[in-house]
Amino acid sequence: MTEASVDQPAEPPTELSALRTLSSAPRSRTAHEYVREILRAAVLDGTLASGQRLAQIELAEQLGVSTTPVREALRDLATEGLVEFDPHRGALVKSLDIGAVRELYELRMTLEPLMVRRVIDAVTAEQLERAEQLRKRMEQTQDTGAWSTQNRDFHAIFEQTQAGTRLANILAGLRDSAAPYVALSLAAGPSHVQQANAEHAELLDLYRARAVDRAIAVTLAHLQATLAVIEEAHQRGKF
């Protein structure tokens, strides 16, 4: 997706002028997936600003689809914590809150070690290879919104043996909710990407070695470092 070049309004706009270039993005398998990916990326890279109204008819016209996949995509993004529904204004890009993100990371730092213990001996060579290929792509990714999505997918790969469990579903929701904060913080402090990429490489080596205690320690350090970058971005007025 090409990032739109628009002036930032003083207040959240009611029209979707910021989405002028989105319809040129590659199409996914279904209209629903296409719209969801476009809107998720636009929120994560800041093309759609916090508080911006998301009118279904305008989105459908802009992206060349019916309103049905737009409605489905907005529901998905609401589940991820990127969109909220107001009874008077409809769908809006959800405003970000530092207190909420601190709670998200407290919960993740409590639950992620449990997941590591559950999965580390069950991770397959195929999962490790997919994680390695994704890690390499992340090293080449310049767009912070795309990197944030890849980061979420990287961590999810290790948990596939636990797919459908309550723990996996909770952690997936926490990661989805944290994604916009990660993207905004990386835009404010892109040097953190290099550190995170190095931590991903170390984590992969530890999964290969089945070094559970060290993998947990690196996972916690990784989460703490990410939270610190988010808090720094907040202090600098980035959200």
Secondary structure, DSSP 8 states (H G I E B T S, - for coil): ---------SS--SS-GGGTTGGGS---SSHHHHHHHHHHHHHHTTSS-TT-B--HHHHHHHHTS-HHHHHHHHHHHHHTTSEEEETTTEEEE----HHHHHHHHHHHHHHHHHHHHHHTTT--HHHHHHHHHHHHHHHH---HHHHHHHHHHHHHHTTGGGTTSHHHHHHHHHHHHHHHHHHHHHHH-THHHHHHHHHHHHHHHHHHHT-HHHHHHHHHHHHHHHHHHHHHHHHTT--
